[in-house]
Amino acid sequence: MSLESVLTVFAVIVVAYFLLWNTSQFLMAGVAALFLRRYLYRRTPRNIALVARLASPPLVSVIVPARNEALTIVESVRAMLALDYEAREIVVVNDGSSDETLTLLQQTFRLVAAPLAYEQPLKTAPVRGVYRSIDEPGLVVVDKESGGSKSDAANAGINAASGLLVLVIDADTMLEPDALTRAVLPFLEDPTTVAVGGYVAIANGSRVESGRVSEVGMPSSWLARFQIIEYMRSFLLFRLACASRNGVVLISGAFGLFLRDAVLEVGGYDHTAIGEDMDLTLRLQRFYRAACRPVRIAFVPIPVCWTQAPEDWRSLRGQRWRWRRGLLQVLWRHRHVIANPRYGVVGMGVLPYIVIFEGLGPLIEVSGYVITTIAAFLGILNWGHYRVLLAVSLLFGVAATLVAVFVSDVGTRRYLQGRDLAALLAAAVLENVGYRQCNAWWGFVGTVQALFGKKGWGPMTRRAF
């Protein structure tokens, strides 16, 4: 086969990939819109208020793994203490911080030593001490040696938790006042529910008061704006489509509510997993489906919490490298589930989609840009056709993103002000010119890192809210 034939075939593959990906985005948008409409119809303020009137609502232990989170930990804890849901305890796990995380907690919430004896079914690094707040009886702080991972800290919190349900969040996460109420509802509606995820929104640019987002706004950083668009597309298209078929395979580490016994049954978080959140979600799906036990993993399609997005290229690059390595590791560990009818929609639908469009996507995109450009310079591909390919890719990408913005606006009403909405629409267009290509390249590099066994989390710069 000639070089021209090879390049022509490859160009066809690249075009088919982009067409399939964008078509899938539009199809998922329709499914997501229907899911969101049903959710809003069922979740009226009156129905949500019924949870608060329960004589004995399930106790929720909010687990907060914290390592060197002095900039945000106080605001985050204050937001948790202000939750509308009364049957809750806050368990902050200080994972060997070298900054003032523990000191700030002690001074702000007046912590005193409270030695407790409790079972520790999940193995973790040694616990150095347990503290309780004089002012807030529902606040517990576990001080432990660093286990080298968020998983180890989360497991220590699960060991210390007394709740039937455990909510694992990031230390820089700020919860909505009704977040627990909304997340607990699926457990009350369906006894087969073992976990609930939720839409994580980006707080950059918003006004934060007393640990809450009091006014939603657009960040001045275009890097943060692009990530808002990404989160909308990820949470409100793909995950809602998965949730509509009971095929959720990723509950974000920023917000995940689990049945504690279910987590213990599968061995808790795996400290060797880079993408520990997806790994735990998939192990829950595998465990129950393999045993032919009914299982449901639900999803709340409106913002339940807010988190920081990195606003510097170094932190964002390190984050995306880590996400890529985590995804590939999880897919390899659970490779026997892929295309396996025993695991239903997870094995036959969700994971094959992830392999094709998430696993192979960056490789196809990067090689597609490079090879089609070379083909155009060599005269094998007509420059007119080359420009058409780029234009089609750009237009389809923008259209799919605008659909995600529309679904988000319908469901959340967060960016309806003219100025913010205009900035969001501009980001939806500009994201496809440069930023998307950077993401593809980072995915390519992350793949190479995974093949060579690179580990570690990389740098992440925090900012005070």
C-alpha positions as CSV (number, residue, x, y, z in Angstrom):
1,M,0.0,0.0,0.0
2,S,1.4,3.4,-1.0
3,L,2.0,6.2,1.4
4,E,-0.8,8.2,-0.2
5,S,-3.2,5.4,0.4
6,V,-2.2,5.0,4.1
7,L,-2.6,8.7,4.7
8,T,-5.9,8.8,3.0
9,V,-7.2,5.9,5.1
10,F,-5.9,7.5,8.2
11,A,-7.6,10.8,7.3
12,V,-10.9,8.9,6.9
13,I,-10.4,7.3,10.3
14,V,-9.8,10.7,11.9
15,V,-12.9,12.2,10.2
16,A,-15.0,9.3,11.3
17,Y,-13.8,9.6,14.9
18,F,-14.7,13.3,15.1
19,L,-18.1,12.7,13.5
20,L,-18.9,9.8,15.8
21,W,-17.8,11.7,18.9
22,N,-19.8,14.8,18.1
23,T,-22.8,12.7,17.1
24,S,-22.6,11.0,20.4
25,Q,-22.5,14.3,22.2
26,F,-25.8,15.4,20.5
27,L,-27.4,12.1,21.3
28,M,-26.3,12.3,25.0
29,A,-27.6,15.9,25.1
30,G,-31.1,14.7,24.3
31,V,-31.0,11.9,26.9
32,A,-29.5,14.3,29.5
33,A,-32.3,16.9,28.8
34,L,-34.9,14.3,29.4
35,F,-33.2,13.1,32.6
36,L,-32.9,16.6,33.9
37,R,-36.5,17.4,33.1
38,R,-37.7,14.3,35.1
39,Y,-35.4,15.2,37.9
40,L,-36.7,18.7,38.2
41,Y,-40.2,17.4,38.0
42,R,-39.7,15.0,40.9
43,R,-37.4,17.1,43.1
44,T,-39.8,19.9,44.0
45,P,-38.9,22.0,47.2
46,R,-41.8,20.2,48.9
47,N,-40.4,16.7,48.2
48,I,-36.9,17.8,49.3
49,A,-38.3,19.3,52.5
50,L,-39.8,15.9,53.4
51,V,-36.2,14.6,54.2
52,A,-35.8,17.2,56.9
53,R,-39.1,16.0,58.5
54,L,-38.0,12.4,58.8
55,A,-38.1,11.2,62.4
56,S,-34.8,9.4,61.9
57,P,-32.9,10.5,58.8
58,P,-29.8,8.5,58.0
59,L,-26.7,9.8,59.7
60,V,-24.1,11.1,57.1
61,S,-20.4,11.3,58.0
62,V,-18.7,13.9,55.8
63,I,-15.1,12.7,55.2
64,V,-12.6,15.5,54.3
65,P,-9.1,14.3,53.5
66,A,-6.8,17.3,54.0
67,R,-3.1,17.6,53.3
68,N,-1.6,21.1,53.3
69,E,-5.0,22.8,52.8
70,A,-4.5,25.8,55.1
71,L,-5.7,28.2,52.5
72,T,-9.2,26.7,52.2
73,I,-9.9,24.3,55.0
74,V,-11.6,26.7,57.4
75,E,-14.0,28.0,54.8
76,S,-14.8,24.5,53.7
77,V,-15.5,23.3,57.2
78,R,-17.7,26.3,57.9
79,A,-19.8,25.5,54.9
80,M,-20.2,21.9,56.0
81,L,-21.3,23.0,59.5
82,A,-23.9,25.3,57.9
83,L,-25.6,22.4,55.9
84,D,-29.4,22.2,56.2
85,Y,-29.1,18.5,56.9
86,E,-29.0,18.0,60.6
87,A,-28.1,14.3,60.9
88,R,-24.5,14.7,60.0
89,E,-21.0,14.7,61.4
90,I,-17.8,16.2,59.8
91,V,-14.7,14.1,59.9
92,V,-11.6,16.0,58.8
93,V,-8.5,13.8,58.2
94,N,-5.3,15.7,58.5
95,D,-3.0,13.6,56.4
96,G,0.4,14.5,57.8
97,S,0.2,18.2,56.7
98,S,3.4,20.2,56.8
99,D,1.6,23.6,56.8
100,E,-0.8,25.1,59.4
101,T,-3.9,23.0,58.4
102,L,-4.2,21.3,61.9
103,T,-3.2,24.5,63.8
104,L,-5.9,26.5,62.0
105,L,-8.5,23.9,62.8
106,Q,-7.5,23.8,66.4
107,Q,-7.6,27.6,66.8
108,T,-10.8,28.2,64.8
109,F,-12.9,25.4,66.1
110,R,-11.3,25.0,69.6
111,L,-10.4,21.3,69.3
112,V,-9.6,19.2,72.3
113,A,-8.1,15.7,72.4
114,A,-10.8,13.0,72.4
115,P,-9.2,9.6,72.4
116,L,-11.6,7.1,70.8
117,A,-11.5,3.3,70.4
118,Y,-13.1,2.2,67.2
119,E,-12.6,-0.6,64.7
120,Q,-10.4,0.0,61.7
121,P,-11.4,-2.5,59.0
122,L,-9.5,-0.5,56.4
123,K,-5.7,-0.5,56.8
124,T,-4.2,3.0,56.8
125,A,-1.1,4.9,58.0
126,P,-1.0,5.2,61.8
127,V,-3.4,7.6,63.5
128,R,-1.7,10.1,65.8
129,G,-4.7,11.5,67.5
130,V,-8.4,12.3,67.4
131,Y,-9.9,15.7,68.3
132,R,-13.4,17.1,68.8
133,S,-14.6,20.7,68.8
134,I,-15.9,22.3,72.0
135,D,-18.1,24.6,69.9
136,E,-19.2,22.1,67.3
137,P,-19.9,18.6,68.7
138,G,-20.4,17.3,65.2
139,L,-16.8,18.1,64.2
140,V,-14.2,15.4,64.5
141,V,-10.5,15.8,63.4
142,V,-8.4,12.7,62.8
143,D,-4.6,13.5,62.8
144,K,-2.6,10.8,61.1
145,E,0.8,10.2,59.5
146,S,0.8,10.7,55.7
147,G,-0.1,7.6,53.8
148,G,1.0,9.2,50.5
149,S,-2.4,9.3,48.9
150,K,-5.9,10.7,49.3
151,S,-7.2,7.1,49.4
152,D,-5.3,6.4,52.6
153,A,-6.8,9.5,54.3
154,A,-10.3,8.7,53.0
155,N,-10.1,5.2,54.4
156,A,-9.0,6.6,57.8
157,G,-12.0,8.8,57.8
158,I,-14.3,5.9,56.8
159,N,-12.9,3.9,59.7
160,A,-13.7,6.8,62.2
161,A,-17.1,7.5,60.7
162,S,-20.2,6.6,62.6
163,G,-22.7,7.3,59.9
164,L,-24.7,4.8,57.8
165,L,-23.7,6.9,54.8
166,V,-20.2,8.5,54.1
167,L,-19.7,11.5,51.9
168,V,-16.1,11.8,50.7
169,I,-15.1,15.2,49.4
170,D,-12.0,17.3,48.6
171,A,-10.8,19.7,51.2
172,D,-11.3,22.7,48.9
173,T,-14.9,21.7,48.2
174,M,-17.7,24.0,49.3
175,L,-21.1,22.2,49.6
176,E,-24.5,23.7,48.7
177,P,-26.7,24.1,51.8
178,D,-29.1,21.4,50.5
179,A,-26.4,19.1,49.0
180,L,-26.9,16.3,51.6
181,T,-30.6,16.5,51.4
182,R,-30.6,16.0,47.6
183,A,-28.0,13.3,47.8
184,V,-29.7,11.3,50.5
185,L,-33.0,11.1,48.6
186,P,-32.0,8.4,46.2
187,F,-31.1,6.1,49.2
188,L,-34.5,6.7,50.6
189,E,-36.3,6.1,47.3
190,D,-34.5,2.9,46.3
191,P,-32.9,0.4,48.8
192,T,-30.5,-0.9,46.0
193,T,-28.7,2.5,45.9
194,V,-25.1,2.1,47.1
195,A,-23.7,5.5,45.9
196,V,-24.7,8.9,44.7
197,G,-22.6,11.4,42.7
198,G,-23.3,15.0,41.9
199,Y,-22.6,17.9,39.6
200,V,-19.4,19.7,40.7
201,A,-19.3,23.4,39.7
202,I,-16.3,25.7,39.6
203,A,-16.2,28.5,42.2
204,N,-13.5,30.6,40.5
205,G,-15.0,34.1,39.9
206,S,-17.8,33.6,42.4
207,R,-18.3,35.5,45.6
208,V,-17.8,33.3,48.7
209,E,-19.2,34.4,52.1
210,S,-19.1,32.3,55.3
211,G,-18.1,29.2,53.4
212,R,-20.8,29.5,50.8
213,V,-21.0,30.7,47.2
214,S,-23.3,33.6,47.7
215,E,-23.1,35.0,44.1
216,V,-22.2,33.0,41.0
217,G,-19.9,34.8,38.6
218,M,-17.6,34.2,35.7
219,P,-13.8,34.1,36.4
220,S,-11.6,36.6,34.7
221,S,-9.2,33.9,33.7
222,W,-10.0,32.3,30.4
223,L,-8.3,29.1,31.6
224,A,-10.9,28.8,34.3
225,R,-13.7,29.6,31.9
226,F,-12.6,26.8,29.6
227,Q,-12.8,24.4,32.5
228,I,-16.3,25.5,33.4
229,I,-17.3,24.5,29.8
230,E,-15.5,21.2,30.2
231,Y,-17.3,20.5,33.5
232,M,-20.6,21.2,32.0
233,R,-19.9,18.9,29.1
234,S,-18.6,16.1,31.3
235,F,-21.2,16.2,34.1
236,L,-24.3,17.2,32.1
237,L,-23.9,15.1,29.0
238,F,-21.9,11.9,29.5
239,R,-22.7,11.3,33.2
240,L,-26.4,12.1,32.9
241,A,-26.6,9.8,29.9
242,C,-24.9,7.1,32.0
243,A,-27.2,7.8,35.0
244,S,-30.3,7.4,32.8
245,R,-29.3,3.8,32.1
246,N,-27.9,3.1,35.6
247,G,-24.4,2.9,34.2
248,V,-22.4,5.5,36.2
249,V,-18.7,4.5,36.4
250,L,-17.2,7.6,37.9
251,I,-18.3,9.5,41.0
252,S,-16.0,12.5,41.3
253,G,-13.7,12.6,44.3
254,A,-15.0,16.1,45.0
255,F,-18.4,14.7,46.0
256,G,-19.3,11.1,46.5
257,L,-21.9,9.8,48.9
258,F,-21.6,6.0,49.6
259,L,-23.3,3.4,51.7
260,R,-20.5,2.7,54.2
261,D,-21.1,-1.0,54.4
262,A,-20.9,-1.2,50.6
263,V,-17.5,0.6,50.6
264,L,-16.2,-1.7,53.3
265,E,-17.5,-4.7,51.4
266,V,-15.2,-3.9,48.4
267,G,-12.2,-3.0,50.5
268,G,-12.5,0.8,50.6
269,Y,-10.3,3.1,48.4
270,D,-7.3,1.5,46.8
271,H,-4.2,3.5,47.8
272,T,-2.3,2.3,44.7
273,A,-5.0,3.7,42.3
274,I,-4.2,7.0,40.7
275,G,-7.8,7.5,39.8
276,E,-9.2,6.3,43.1
277,D,-12.7,7.7,42.6
278,M,-13.3,5.9,39.3
279,D,-11.7,2.7,40.6
280,L,-14.0,2.6,43.6
281,T,-17.1,3.3,41.5
282,L,-16.2,0.5,39.1
283,R,-15.4,-2.0,41.9
284,L,-18.8,-1.3,43.3
285,Q,-20.4,-1.9,39.9
286,R,-18.4,-5.1,39.4
287,F,-19.0,-6.5,42.8
288,Y,-22.8,-6.2,42.8
289,R,-23.2,-7.1,39.1
290,A,-20.9,-10.2,39.3
291,A,-22.9,-11.4,42.3
292,C,-26.2,-10.7,40.4
293,R,-27.3,-8.4,43.2
294,P,-29.4,-5.3,42.3
295,V,-27.4,-2.1,42.4
296,R,-28.0,1.5,41.6
297,I,-25.5,4.3,41.5
298,A,-27.4,7.6,41.2
299,F,-26.5,11.1,40.1
300,V,-27.7,14.6,41.1
301,P,-27.7,16.8,38.0
302,I,-27.6,20.2,39.6
303,P,-24.6,21.7,41.5
304,V,-24.2,20.1,44.9
305,C,-20.8,21.6,45.6
306,W,-18.1,24.0,44.3
307,T,-14.4,23.5,43.8
308,Q,-11.4,25.4,42.6
309,A,-10.1,25.0,39.1
310,P,-6.4,25.6,38.5
311,E,-5.7,28.9,36.9
312,D,-2.0,28.4,36.0
313,W,-0.9,26.2,33.1
314,R,1.6,24.2,35.2
315,S,-1.1,23.0,37.7
316,L,-3.6,22.3,35.0
317,R,-1.1,20.4,33.0
318,G,-0.1,18.3,36.0
319,Q,-3.8,17.6,36.8
320,R,-4.5,16.4,33.2
321,W,-1.4,14.2,33.1
322,R,-2.6,12.6,36.4
323,W,-6.2,12.2,35.2
324,R,-4.9,10.5,32.1
325,R,-2.6,8.1,34.0
326,G,-5.5,7.4,36.3
327,L,-8.0,6.6,33.5
328,L,-5.6,4.3,31.7
329,Q,-4.7,2.5,34.9
330,V,-8.4,2.0,35.8
331,L,-9.2,0.7,32.3
332,W,-6.4,-1.8,32.4
333,R,-7.3,-3.0,35.9
334,H,-10.9,-3.5,34.8
335,R,-10.2,-4.7,31.3
336,H,-12.1,-7.9,31.8
337,V,-15.3,-5.9,32.3
338,I,-15.0,-4.2,28.9
339,A,-17.4,-5.8,26.3
340,N,-18.4,-8.4,28.9
341,P,-22.3,-8.9,28.9
342,R,-22.1,-10.2,32.4
343,Y,-21.8,-6.5,33.6
344,G,-24.7,-5.2,31.6
345,V,-24.7,-1.6,30.3
346,V,-21.4,-0.9,32.1
347,G,-19.6,-3.7,30.2
348,M,-21.3,-3.4,26.9
349,G,-21.9,0.3,26.6
350,V,-20.2,2.7,29.0
351,L,-16.7,1.2,29.2
352,P,-16.4,0.6,25.4
353,Y,-17.4,4.2,24.8
354,I,-14.7,5.4,27.3
355,V,-12.1,3.2,25.7
356,I,-12.8,4.6,22.2
357,F,-13.4,8.3,22.9
358,E,-11.4,8.8,26.2
359,G,-8.8,6.1,26.0
360,L,-7.9,6.4,22.3
361,G,-9.2,9.9,21.7
362,P,-6.0,12.0,22.5
363,L,-3.9,9.6,20.5
364,I,-6.2,9.9,17.4
365,E,-6.5,13.7,17.8
366,V,-2.8,14.4,18.1
367,S,-1.8,12.0,15.4
368,G,-4.6,13.3,13.2
369,Y,-3.5,16.9,13.5
370,V,0.1,15.9,12.8
371,I,-0.4,13.5,9.9
372,T,-3.0,15.4,8.1
373,T,-0.8,18.6,8.3
374,I,2.1,16.6,6.9
375,A,-0.1,15.2,4.2
376,A,-1.2,18.7,3.2
377,F,2.4,19.9,3.0
378,L,3.4,16.9,0.9
379,G,0.6,17.6,-1.5
380,I,-1.2,14.3,-0.7
381,L,-4.1,16.1,0.9
382,N,-5.6,19.1,-0.9
383,W,-5.3,22.3,1.2
384,G,-8.9,23.0,0.6
385,H,-9.9,19.6,2.0
386,Y,-7.5,20.2,4.9
387,R,-9.3,23.5,5.8
388,V,-12.7,21.9,5.4
389,L,-11.7,19.1,7.9
390,L,-10.5,21.7,10.5
391,A,-13.6,23.8,10.0
392,V,-15.9,20.8,10.4
393,S,-14.1,19.7,13.5
394,L,-14.3,23.2,15.0
395,L,-18.0,23.7,14.2
396,F,-19.1,20.3,15.5
397,G,-17.0,20.9,18.7
398,V,-18.6,24.3,19.2
399,A,-22.1,23.0,18.6
400,A,-21.7,20.1,21.0
401,T,-20.4,22.5,23.7
402,L,-23.2,25.0,23.2
403,V,-25.7,22.2,23.7
404,A,-24.0,21.4,27.1
405,V,-24.2,25.1,28.0
406,F,-27.9,25.1,27.1
407,V,-28.6,22.0,29.3
408,S,-26.7,23.6,32.2
409,D,-28.6,26.8,31.9
410,V,-32.0,25.0,31.8
411,G,-31.1,23.0,34.9
412,T,-29.1,25.3,37.1
413,R,-29.9,28.9,36.0
414,R,-26.4,29.9,37.1
415,Y,-25.1,32.0,34.3
416,L,-28.3,33.8,33.0
417,Q,-26.9,37.3,33.4
418,G,-26.2,38.7,30.0
419,R,-22.5,39.4,30.6
420,D,-21.7,36.0,32.1
421,L,-23.7,34.2,29.5
422,A,-21.9,36.0,26.7
423,A,-18.5,35.1,28.3
424,L,-19.6,31.5,28.6
425,L,-20.6,31.4,24.9
426,A,-17.4,33.0,23.9
427,A,-15.4,30.4,25.9
428,A,-17.4,27.6,24.2
429,V,-16.1,28.9,20.8
430,L,-12.6,29.8,21.8
431,E,-12.0,26.5,23.7
432,N,-11.8,24.7,20.4
433,V,-9.0,26.8,19.1
434,G,-5.9,26.0,21.1
435,Y,-7.2,24.8,24.5
436,R,-8.7,21.6,23.2
437,Q,-5.5,20.8,21.3
438,C,-3.5,21.4,24.5
439,N,-5.7,18.9,26.3
440,A,-5.2,16.3,23.5
441,W,-1.5,16.8,23.8
442,W,-1.5,16.5,27.6
443,G,-3.5,13.3,27.1
444,F,-0.9,12.0,24.7
445,V,1.9,12.8,27.1
446,G,0.0,11.2,30.0
447,T,-0.3,8.1,27.9
448,V,3.5,8.0,27.5
449,Q,3.9,8.6,31.2
450,A,1.6,5.7,32.0
451,L,3.5,3.4,29.7
452,F,6.7,4.2,31.5
453,G,5.1,3.7,34.9
454,K,5.2,7.4,36.1
455,K,3.5,8.0,39.5
456,G,2.8,10.9,41.7
457,W,0.3,13.7,41.7
458,G,2.3,16.7,40.4
459,P,2.1,20.3,41.5
460,M,-1.2,22.0,42.3
461,T,-1.4,25.7,43.3
462,R,-4.2,26.6,45.7
463,R,-5.7,30.0,46.2
464,A,-7.7,31.4,49.1
465,F,-11.4,31.8,48.2
